[in-house]
Structures are given as C-alpha cells and as structure tokens.
Amino acid sequence: MEDGFSIEWVKLSYEEIQADETSEISLDSAKKLSHTISDTFFLEDTGLYIESLRGFPGPYSSFVAKKLGNNGILKLLEGKDRKARFVTVITLVENMKFHQFEGVLEGTISIDQKGTGGFGFDPIFVPNGEYRTLAEMSTEEKNRISHRSRALELLISHLIRLNP
C-alpha cells in the first residue's frame, strides 16, 4: 500500500497458554509465532473482567462464552456487583522486539441481554456513561469507544512514529 500500511490476516494454529492476564497470553502467543512468521506482525487477545467475580472470566472469556454463555454470566451475577471491564492487548512483533498496547473499556453487566449487534458478551455489557449494551449500538458507535479501538489507536500511533 502506498503511503500507508498494508495488513494481511493470517490464521495460524498454535497452543495458547493458560494465564491470569490477557497481556501474558498475548505476549506468549507472539513469541511462539515469531519463530514462524518472519515479517512484522501483531495479534490481539481480549478478556472480560468482572470485579465481583475476582476478574473472572478474564482471559478465559472465549471458553466461558462457549460453555456458560451470556445467560450463565447473568446467573453468576445475581445479587452481585456488576462492575466489569473489557481489556484488549495487542502485541506487535517487529525485528524480534515485542511491544504491547492495551485498550480498556469500563462498564457494567446488564440485568438481561439486549440488542442483536456485535458478538460474544456485547448483549450484556453496558459501557460507562451509556444506557445501551454494546449489542444495541451501531458498529460505528461501538468502534468509537471499544477496547479494541483504543488498543489499535495506540498501535497505529506507534507505527506512525516509527514510519513518519
């Protein structure tokens, strides 16, 4: 791509570690893939951290989404504080140097599922300052505030600084 960046999505299989922090999983995955991919690359890992559940499901969010689903999370939170946050960590590998960029979206878990957009926990997550779940927002609205967008903005700023 002229005067910009070109990105190609590649799906690779590798063994992901089990750890308590999204950043640790993202970094370990990048280190494993750095022996397979010779070009500059990045990957991301995301977790939903619920305060009253001591951070659960955290980095196990994908597994929990498949096994318990949104209804399971809502059941676990009956009578509990609903404060939560999404955390996305993007790990960039360039010349065997590892850089991490974290985006956080604070919010709460709703009482019930609402909305049809998005995926995963979007129908039960209400960002701070909002009355709607992520699943009730348009893609553009969600992208303006999301944890992934925040991490991606930091990555892009880093790349622009290196490649003015």
C-alpha positions as a printed Julia matrix, in Angstrom:
164×3 Matrix{Float64}:
   0.0     0.0    0.0
   1.42    3.39  -0.97
   1.88    5.95   1.83
   0.38    3.68   4.46
   0.3     0.24   5.92
  -0.81   -3.0    4.37
  -2.35   -5.62   6.62
  -2.96   -9.24   5.78
  -4.96  -11.52   8.07
  -3.42  -14.96   8.6
  -4.99  -17.74  10.64
  -2.45  -20.0   12.34
  -2.84  -22.77  14.88
  -0.7   -22.78  17.99
  -1.03  -23.79  21.61
  -2.18  -20.92  23.82
  -1.03  -20.85  27.43
  -3.44  -20.56  30.34
  -2.66  -17.46  32.38
  -4.48  -14.92  34.53
  -3.61  -11.85  32.45
  -4.54  -11.08  28.86
  -1.17   -9.37  28.34
   0.73  -12.52  29.33
  -1.23  -14.67  26.88
  -0.82  -12.16  24.04
   2.94  -11.89  24.62
   3.45  -15.65  24.86
   1.46  -16.21  21.66
   3.5   -13.56  19.84
   6.76  -15.16  21.0
   5.63  -18.57  19.74
   4.54  -17.18  16.37
   7.71  -15.08  15.98
   9.52  -18.33  15.16
   7.05  -18.99  12.32
   6.4   -15.51  10.91
   9.42  -13.59   9.61
   7.63  -10.3    8.83
   6.36   -7.7   11.27
   3.04   -8.87  12.72
   0.61   -8.26  15.53
  -2.04  -10.24  17.33
  -4.6    -9.43  19.98
  -6.18  -11.09  22.95
  -9.25   -9.86  24.8
 -10.85  -10.65  28.13
 -13.91   -9.61  30.1
 -13.01   -8.97  33.74
 -15.9    -8.87  36.24
 -14.95   -7.29  39.56
 -17.3    -9.21  41.88
 -16.1   -12.49  40.32
 -12.48  -11.54  41.09
 -11.75  -10.88  37.42
 -13.47  -13.97  36.06
 -13.75  -14.87  33.21
 -10.78  -12.64  32.26
  -8.54  -14.35  29.73
 -10.85  -17.37  29.74
 -13.67  -15.33  28.18
 -13.86  -17.27  24.93
 -14.08  -20.6   26.74
 -16.66  -19.25  29.21
 -18.73  -17.73  26.4
 -18.94  -21.16  24.75
 -19.63  -23.1   27.95
 -21.81  -20.71  30.0
 -22.88  -18.08  27.51
 -24.37  -14.73  28.44
 -27.17  -16.34  30.45
 -24.61  -18.18  32.55
 -22.76  -14.95  33.35
 -26.04  -13.24  34.24
 -26.9   -16.13  36.58
 -23.48  -15.92  38.28
 -24.04  -12.21  38.92
 -27.46  -12.44  40.57
 -27.27  -10.29  43.7
 -23.66   -9.25  43.0
 -21.95   -6.05  41.91
 -21.95   -5.83  38.1
 -18.89   -3.64  37.52
 -16.76   -5.01  34.66
 -14.22   -4.09  32.04
 -13.07   -5.38  28.69
  -9.32   -5.48  28.17
  -7.68   -5.92  24.77
  -3.93   -6.32  24.43
  -2.3    -6.08  21.02
   1.24   -7.41  20.8
   3.35   -6.15  17.9
   6.46   -8.04  16.83
   8.98   -6.16  14.74
  12.58   -7.32  14.36
  12.12   -9.69  17.31
  11.14   -6.78  19.58
   7.8    -7.05  21.35
   5.56   -4.05  22.01
   2.21   -4.23  23.8
  -0.74   -1.83  23.52
  -3.68   -2.1   25.91
  -7.21   -0.8   25.45
  -9.73   -0.86  28.29
 -13.49   -0.26  28.25
 -15.06    0.15  31.7
 -18.72   -0.64  32.26
 -21.24   -2.92  33.91
 -23.01   -6.16  33.15
 -26.69   -5.59  32.4
 -29.54   -7.42  34.14
 -30.57   -9.15  30.9
 -29.47   -9.47  27.29
 -30.28   -6.6   24.95
 -29.52   -5.96  21.31
 -28.64   -8.04  18.3
 -25.37   -6.48  17.12
 -21.82   -7.4   17.94
 -20.83  -10.77  19.32
 -19.82  -12.57  22.5
 -20.64  -10.6   25.63
 -21.8    -7.47  23.74
 -25.52   -8.06  24.59
 -24.76   -7.89  28.34
 -22.06   -5.19  28.53
 -23.04   -1.55  29.11
 -20.12    0.92  28.79
 -19.82    3.6   31.48
 -21.82    6.68  30.52
 -24.14    4.63  28.3
 -27.59    3.16  28.84
 -27.32    0.7   25.94
 -25.36   -2.52  25.64
 -22.64   -2.8   23.0
 -25.04   -5.02  21.04
 -27.55   -2.15  20.85
 -25.01    0.24  19.33
 -24.17    0.64  15.68
 -20.79   -0.69  14.58
 -19.55    2.89  14.21
 -20.65    3.83  17.75
 -19.07    0.72  19.22
 -15.83    1.23  17.29
 -15.5     4.79  18.62
 -15.33    3.61  22.23
 -14.31   -0.04  22.18
 -11.36   -1.59  23.96
 -10.09   -2.94  20.63
 -10.26    0.51  19.02
  -8.34    2.02  21.93
  -5.58   -0.6   21.67
  -5.49   -0.23  17.89
  -5.15    3.56  18.14
  -2.07    3.08  20.33
  -0.61    0.58  17.84
  -1.21    2.92  14.9
   0.36    5.86  16.78
   3.42    3.71  17.47
   3.71    2.67  13.81
   3.33    6.27  12.58
   6.06    7.43  14.98
   8.39    4.78  13.6
   7.46    5.35   9.96
   6.68    9.07   9.53
